[in-house]
Amino acid sequence: MTIEFDFKRLRPSRLRTRRIQTKKRRWLLTGVLFVSLVMLTVFLFLSARTTPPPPATSKELPVESKGAEYRVIEGKVEAGKTLFESLSDKKIPTQWTELIISNLRPHLDFRKMKGGIYRVFVDDREELAKFVYEEGPVEIYEVSRDGTNYVGKRVNVPLEAQLVKVTGEIRSSLFEAMEAAGEQDILTLAFAEILAWEIDFYMDVREGDRFKIVVEKMYKGKEFIEYGTIHAVEYGGQERTIMGIRYRDDYYDENGKSLRKVFLKAPLRFNRISSRFSHSRRHPILGGLRPHHGVDYAAPMGTPVWAVGNGKVVSCGWNGGYGKQVVLRHMNGYTTHYGHLSRFGPGIRVGRQVEQKQVIGYVGSTGLSTGPHLDYRLAKDDRFRNPLKETFPTGIPIPQGEMDVFVKRRDEMLAWLRGDSVPSQVSVSSAQEKTLDR
């Protein structure tokens, strides 16, 4: 018996089965895609919520260095705190802090830190890349990575020097006149120190006196930083005009004689005088008219007293009404006496040699004294002289072979002092030359 299949009858049934299977596959694929999309959405949402924010102590700053971006942690060393404590407060790792301090120690005295701001640069591997500490506009210190090591240094900040002329007129004091000219006390002190052998700024200053200073002012951009070299000074008083020209790290008058002399005009830098030289003065404690062979310099307790000239300590101790007193012997029979001191200067004792401007004691009120002041006396061959009127030998002149160079320099400064513009031939020193101590 032969069985024959009718293929024409079977074909529609098979087609229906294929359609059903195709629909099932489509639904299955659609379901898989939908579930995958849902899971991806949930994952991204949860990831965004669980990603930790950047540390609160840092600021993300795009600091470029050789193609790298650093995370920067900024902080400030507050008064009374150490750098170590400040870095610890910012959660800086202890090993980083120790590395920073050890590399900065040769360049920075941590005991004298005045406070400042710092930045810690962290690279993409969360390693220390660089540390910068700014104590001031030009006091910047840095620790940076050099290969596998770290190197500390003080950053050289370039400054621009501008040569200016400062002028003023005395109304009440030199300090107030300099302030009225827009300048700072440090320039007043430097100016007075240059002329300390010529002028007693406690006694010789009068209303209407005028001064001029040619000085470099150092700038960082538009910010004034400090004073540089003083090239020339002039002080016009009622009786005479005194000029000082800088030449080879010293100052000379217009004739080439050094302003430095055997004796300073005064044993203190500043403050007022309470009484002038007089052979007869009513003693403030003992009463009656008694000789007063010195000058009383009223000054705050503890003001440094310096030697007016090179000499040798011949007396150092208590001397009756003078209280604590130092006596110096100088050349040519001169002696100087400093009384009513609160204490003596470092290392001052009988037999000690001292130099001009060396601190020998501090203003006090010991002995017969009504208040803090210095009793200053000058004697020659054991006879007291008026220190305000005594005339001393002139300073050492410039060698004859250098006079032509000095005269050219002097004329340049004269043109500047007496003109309104900077002469083109006057050179301004670099930012690394001498600046006034702050």
ZAMARGU-4260 file (C-alpha; in steps of 0.2 Angstrom, whole numbers, plus 5000, padded with zeros to 4 digits):
<rodrens>
0) 5000/5000/5000 | 5007/5016/4995 | 5005/5032/5005 | 5006/5048/4997 | 5007/5065/5005
5) 4999/5080/4999 | 5012/5093/5000 | 5001/5106/4994 | 4989/5103/5009 | 5003/5103/5022
10) 5012/5120/5016 | 4999/5132/5024 | 5001/5124/5041 | 5020/5125/5041 | 5019/5144/5037
15) 5007/5147/5051 | 5020/5139/5063 | 5034/5149/5057 | 5024/5165/5059 | 5020/5161/5077
20) 5039/5157/5081 | 5044/5173/5072 | 5032/5183/5083 | 5039/5175/5099 | 5057/5179/5095
25) 5052/5197/5092 | 5043/5199/5108 | 5058/5190/5117 | 5070/5202/5109 | 5060/5217/5113
30) 5058/5211/5131 | 5077/5208/5133 | 5080/5226/5126 | 5068/5234/5137 | 5074/5225/5153
35) 5092/5230/5148 | 5087/5248/5146 | 5079/5248/5163 | 5094/5241/5171 | 5106/5253/5163
40) 5095/5268/5168 | 5095/5262/5186 | 5113/5259/5186 | 5117/5276/5180 | 5106/5284/5192
45) 5113/5275/5207 | 5131/5278/5201 | 5127/5297/5201 | 5121/5297/5218 | 5134/5286/5226
50) 5149/5295/5218 | 5158/5305/5232 | 5160/5324/5231 | 5177/5331/5230 | 5185/5335/5247
55) 5179/5351/5256 | 5196/5357/5259 | 5201/5357/5241 | 5197/5367/5225 | 5197/5359/5208
60) 5208/5371/5198 | 5214/5367/5181 | 5232/5370/5184 | 5242/5366/5168 | 5259/5358/5170
65) 5267/5348/5155 | 5249/5343/5150 | 5244/5338/5167 | 5229/5345/5178 | 5232/5346/5197
70) 5219/5346/5211 | 5224/5361/5222 | 5222/5361/5241 | 5223/5379/5248 | 5225/5385/5266
75) 5232/5398/5277 | 5244/5398/5292 | 5235/5407/5305 | 5243/5417/5319 | 5249/5406/5333
80) 5249/5390/5322 | 5263/5381/5314 | 5264/5375/5296 | 5263/5357/5302 | 5246/5361/5312
85) 5239/5370/5297 | 5243/5356/5285 | 5236/5343/5297 | 5219/5353/5298 | 5218/5351/5279
90) 5220/5332/5281 | 5237/5333/5272 | 5246/5316/5274 | 5259/5317/5288 | 5273/5310/5276
95) 5269/5324/5264 | 5270/5337/5278 | 5286/5330/5284 | 5293/5330/5266 | 5288/5348/5264
100) 5295/5355/5280 | 5312/5345/5278 | 5314/5353/5260 | 5310/5371/5266 | 5320/5371/5282
105) 5336/5377/5273 | 5327/5391/5266 | 5314/5396/5279 | 5315/5399/5297 | 5299/5391/5304
110) 5302/5400/5321 | 5300/5417/5313 | 5285/5413/5302 | 5273/5427/5301 | 5259/5418/5293
115) 5254/5416/5275 | 5244/5406/5262 | 5249/5390/5254 | 5244/5378/5240 | 5246/5359/5239
120) 5246/5352/5221 | 5240/5334/5219 | 5242/5325/5203 | 5230/5312/5195 | 5239/5298/5204
125) 5235/5307/5221 | 5253/5310/5224 | 5261/5326/5230 | 5267/5336/5214 | 5271/5353/5221
130) 5269/5364/5237 | 5269/5383/5237 | 5270/5394/5252 | 5268/5413/5251 | 5273/5423/5266
135) 5272/5440/5257 | 5273/5447/5239 | 5291/5442/5237 | 5293/5429/5250 | 5288/5414/5241
140) 5294/5397/5244 | 5292/5381/5234 | 5294/5362/5235 | 5293/5353/5218 | 5295/5336/5212
145) 5311/5333/5202 | 5311/5315/5195 | 5310/5304/5210 | 5315/5317/5223 | 5308/5334/5229
150) 5318/5350/5230 | 5314/5366/5240 | 5319/5383/5236 | 5315/5402/5238 | 5307/5408/5222
155) 5316/5423/5214 | 5302/5436/5211 | 5307/5449/5198 | 5304/5467/5203 | 5304/5483/5193
160) 5314/5497/5199 | 5308/5515/5197 | 5319/5530/5201 | 5309/5543/5209 | 5312/5560/5218
165) 5304/5563/5235 | 5303/5581/5241 | 5295/5588/5257 | 5295/5602/5269 | 5296/5601/5288
170) 5280/5608/5297 | 5282/5599/5313 | 5293/5584/5311 | 5303/5574/5298 | 5292/5559/5300
175) 5276/5569/5297 | 5284/5578/5282 | 5289/5561/5274 | 5272/5554/5278 | 5264/5570/5269
180) 5275/5566/5254 | 5267/5549/5253 | 5282/5539/5260 | 5285/5527/5274 | 5294/5528/5290
185) 5308/5516/5284 | 5313/5529/5271 | 5313/5542/5285 | 5325/5532/5296 | 5336/5528/5281
190) 5337/5546/5276 | 5341/5551/5294 | 5354/5538/5296 | 5364/5544/5280 | 5365/5561/5287
195) 5367/5555/5305 | 5385/5563/5306 | 5379/5580/5299 | 5362/5583/5307 | 5355/5580/5324
200) 5337/5577/5319 | 5331/5581/5337 | 5339/5598/5338 | 5343/5604/5321 | 5327/5602/5312
205) 5317/5618/5310 | 5300/5622/5302 | 5302/5627/5284 | 5317/5615/5281 | 5316/5606/5265
210) 5323/5589/5259 | 5325/5579/5243 | 5329/5561/5240 | 5333/5551/5224 | 5328/5533/5228
215) 5323/5517/5219 | 5305/5511/5223 | 5303/5492/5219 | 5287/5486/5211 | 5279/5469/5208
220) 5267/5474/5194 | 5258/5489/5200 | 5261/5485/5219 | 5274/5494/5228 | 5285/5482/5238
225) 5300/5491/5245 | 5313/5504/5244 | 5329/5501/5234 | 5345/5511/5234 | 5345/5529/5239
230) 5356/5538/5226 | 5356/5555/5233 | 5350/5566/5247 | 5349/5584/5251 | 5343/5593/5267
235) 5341/5612/5266 | 5341/5620/5283 | 5341/5638/5289 | 5360/5639/5290 | 5366/5627/5277
240) 5362/5614/5264 | 5369/5597/5266 | 5370/5585/5251 | 5375/5566/5250 | 5379/5557/5234
245) 5380/5538/5234 | 5397/5532/5227 | 5404/5514/5230 | 5392/5510/5244 | 5395/5526/5254
250) 5389/5544/5254 | 5400/5559/5250 | 5396/5578/5250 | 5398/5588/5234 | 5417/5590/5236
255) 5420/5571/5238 | 5422/5570/5257 | 5414/5556/5266 | 5399/5560/5277 | 5405/5548/5289
260) 5414/5556/5304 | 5422/5552/5320 | 5406/5555/5330 | 5388/5554/5326 | 5377/5570/5330
265) 5366/5560/5342 | 5366/5544/5352 | 5348/5539/5347 | 5339/5537/5330 | 5323/5546/5334
270) 5312/5554/5347 | 5312/5571/5355 | 5324/5581/5366 | 5318/5587/5383 | 5331/5599/5387
275) 5346/5608/5378 | 5364/5610/5384 | 5365/5623/5398 | 5378/5627/5411 | 5365/5631/5423
280) 5348/5621/5425 | 5336/5619/5439 | 5338/5600/5444 | 5321/5592/5443 | 5323/5582/5459
285) 5337/5591/5470 | 5330/5608/5465 | 5341/5624/5464 | 5352/5629/5449 | 5365/5615/5445
290) 5376/5614/5430 | 5370/5602/5417 | 5384/5598/5405 | 5374/5587/5393 | 5358/5584/5383
295) 5343/5575/5389 | 5335/5564/5375 | 5317/5560/5380 | 5313/5543/5373 | 5302/5527/5377
300) 5309/5515/5390 | 5320/5502/5382 | 5325/5513/5367 | 5342/5507/5360 | 5357/5519/5364
305) 5371/5517/5352 | 5389/5523/5353 | 5392/5539/5344 | 5410/5533/5339 | 5422/5519/5340
310) 5430/5518/5357 | 5433/5508/5373 | 5422/5505/5388 | 5430/5513/5403 | 5415/5513/5415
315) 5400/5502/5416 | 5389/5501/5431 | 5380/5512/5444 | 5386/5530/5446 | 5376/5539/5459
320) 5363/5551/5452 | 5367/5545/5434 | 5360/5528/5438 | 5366/5514/5427 | 5379/5523/5416
325) 5392/5518/5402 | 5407/5529/5398 | 5417/5527/5382 | 5435/5533/5379 | 5438/5539/5361
330) 5453/5545/5351 | 5460/5563/5353 | 5455/5564/5372 | 5436/5563/5369 | 5425/5553/5381
335) 5406/5551/5380 | 5394/5547/5394 | 5377/5539/5394 | 5367/5539/5410 | 5350/5534/5417
340) 5350/5517/5407 | 5338/5504/5411 | 5351/5490/5406 | 5367/5488/5397 | 5369/5482/5379
345) 5374/5464/5375 | 5393/5460/5380 | 5396/5478/5386 | 5409/5478/5400 | 5424/5487/5406
350) 5438/5485/5393 | 5427/5480/5378 | 5430/5489/5362 | 5414/5496/5353 | 5410/5502/5336
355) 5401/5517/5330 | 5382/5513/5330 | 5384/5498/5342 | 5371/5497/5355 | 5378/5500/5372
360) 5363/5501/5382 | 5344/5505/5383 | 5335/5521/5389 | 5329/5520/5407 | 5325/5531/5422
365) 5338/5525/5435 | 5346/5536/5447 | 5340/5554/5449 | 5327/5554/5435 | 5309/5559/5434
370) 5305/5549/5418 | 5313/5539/5404 | 5327/5548/5395 | 5345/5547/5391 | 5358/5559/5399
375) 5371/5561/5385 | 5387/5570/5389 | 5403/5574/5379 | 5420/5578/5386 | 5437/5582/5379
380) 5453/5581/5390 | 5441/5579/5405 | 5431/5595/5402 | 5413/5594/5397 | 5409/5601/5380
385) 5392/5605/5371 | 5389/5590/5360 | 5377/5600/5350 | 5390/5613/5345 | 5406/5603/5345
390) 5415/5603/5328 | 5423/5587/5322 | 5436/5583/5308 | 5429/5580/5291 | 5427/5563/5283
395) 5439/5554/5272 | 5439/5561/5254 | 5438/5551/5238 | 5455/5546/5231 | 5461/5559/5219
400) 5462/5546/5205 | 5443/5543/5206 | 5437/5561/5207 | 5433/5562/5189 | 5421/5547/5190
405) 5414/5554/5206 | 5411/5571/5198 | 5402/5564/5183 | 5391/5554/5196 | 5388/5570/5206
410) 5383/5580/5191 | 5370/5567/5186 | 5363/5568/5203 | 5363/5587/5204 | 5353/5587/5188
415) 5340/5575/5195 | 5339/5584/5212 | 5337/5601/5204 | 5327/5596/5189 | 5310/5589/5185
420) 5314/5573/5175 | 5326/5558/5176 | 5342/5561/5166 | 5344/5548/5153 | 5361/5543/5158
425) 5356/5539/5176 | 5356/5520/5178 | 5344/5511/5189 | 5350/5496/5198 | 5343/5479/5196
430) 5330/5472/5208 | 5343/5461/5217 | 5353/5476/5223 | 5352/5483/5240 | 5335/5487/5247
435) 5331/5496/5264 | 5329/5484/5278 | 5310/5483/5283
</rodrens>
